[in-house]
Structures are given as C-alpha cells and as structure tokens.
Amino acid sequence: MTEKRERQRRVLRKLPPLEQLLRGSLVVRFLRCGKPGCHCASSEGHRATYFCVTFPGGKTEQISLPAELVPQVERGIAAYHAWWAAVEKISALNREEIRRQRQLRKRSASRSPRSRRLR
C-alpha cells in the first residue's frame, strides 16, 4: 500500500458516521415576549435556539429546537465539518500525488534518448 493511500485511510478512519451529517448552523437568540411583568422585560430575554440551513437560491429554513435536541444537532454539525475537512485533506494528498507524478515525468522525459536528440 502506498504512503498516500495509508494517509487517506487514516483520515477516513477518524470520520463520524455519514448518517449523522447536518449542514447548517445553530443560532441562539434571546427574545422578549412583551408582557410587562415578565422577567424578560428587564433581563436578557427568553432563550430560543434554532437550527438554520440556507439553500441554493437564498431560501432559508429555521427549525426551532427544544433544549434536549441541541446536543444532537451540535454533533451533526460537527460531523459535517469533520467530513468537509477530510475532503480537503484528501484533495491535498491527491494534489501532492499529481505534483509528484508530474516531477517524475519531467525527469524521465529529460533522460530519454529522444529528448536528448531534440536538444
């Protein structure tokens, strides 16, 4: 097995299950209900947590989250970021390999009898 393949496999082994992916953001807002006697009138407000996703064309979806779903959404977003980082790492390894192959071809072309005759 080549070193490149082993490095790719190490990256892939560290990834969370693909089924957990969630693309989007977790947003926390503090809202005021407007009732004069409510604590939110004089404090930071009522905590509201949303899972937000923006789609092509600019459409945005927001899902209001109860507190018990927040950890699941956080794990899903973290899984998405881990997969995205892995794609970038593997792409970098593949670019390295392309550069290496290119250098090898340059060297072998400069050593070939035909390239010597053309000089």
Order of alpha helices (4+ residues) and beta strands (2+ residues): alpha-beta-beta-beta-alpha-alpha
